[in-house]
C-alpha cells in the first residue's frame, strides 16, 4: 500500500466516531521506518483553510478499511 492510498481514506476515532481528517504527510526515520502520520482536519465550508494538525502512530491504527482508517486515541 502506498502513502497516496492512505491519503484518500478518512481517519475516524473509534472512541467517539468523530472524523479526524485525512493523512497529509508522514515522518520517516533515518532507517526508512514511518514514525507517525500527520493528519489535518479539512472542513467542507473552509475549502482552502486547513484545521488543526494532529499525529497518529501505527500503534494507534486499529483497522484500515477500503474507505476509512480506524484509530484509537
SEDREN-902865 format. One line per 10 residues: their letters; for each residue x, y negated, z negated of C-alpha. Coordinates in steps of 0.25 Angstrom, whole numbers. Example, Ala and Ser with C-alpha at 12.3 -4.5 7.8 and 13.67 -1.06 7.14 Angstrom:
SEDREN-902865
AS = 49/18/-31; 55/4/-29
end
This chain:
SEDREN-902865
XXXXXXXXXX = 0/0/0; 5/-14/4; 4/-26/-5; -5/-32/6; -14/-21/4; -15/-24/-11; -17/-39/-8; -30/-36/-1; -36/-30/-14; -44/-37/-25
XXXXXXXXXX = -38/-36/-39; -48/-32/-49; -47/-31/-64; -53/-18/-69; -55/-24/-83; -66/-35/-79; -68/-32/-64; -62/-46/-60; -56/-49/-47; -42/-54/-50
XXXXXXXXXX = -38/-57/-35; -28/-51/-25; -13/-48/-25; -5/-59/-18; 9/-55/-22; 18/-44/-29; 30/-45/-37; 41/-35/-33; 53/-32/-41; 67/-31/-36
XXXXXXXXXX = 66/-16/-34; 53/-17/-26; 42/-14/-36; 30/-22/-37; 30/-29/-51; 16/-35/-50; 6/-41/-41; 1/-56/-40; -14/-58/-40; -21/-71/-36
XXXXXXXXXX = -36/-73/-38; -42/-79/-26; -55/-85/-27; -65/-86/-15; -68/-100/-17; -54/-104/-18; -49/-99/-5; -35/-106/-5; -33/-106/-20; -27/-95/-28
XXXXXXXXXX = -31/-91/-42; -22/-87/-54; -11/-77/-51; -10/-64/-59; -1/-52/-58; -4/-37/-59; 5/-25/-60; 4/-11/-55; 0/-6/-69; -12/-15/-69
XXXXXXXXXX = -17/-10/-56; -27/2/-59; -33/5/-45; -30/0/-31; -43/2/-22; -46/-2/-8; -51/-16/-11; -47/-18/-26; -35/-17/-35; -40/-14/-49
XXX = -31/-19/-61; -32/-19/-76; -27/-31/-82
end
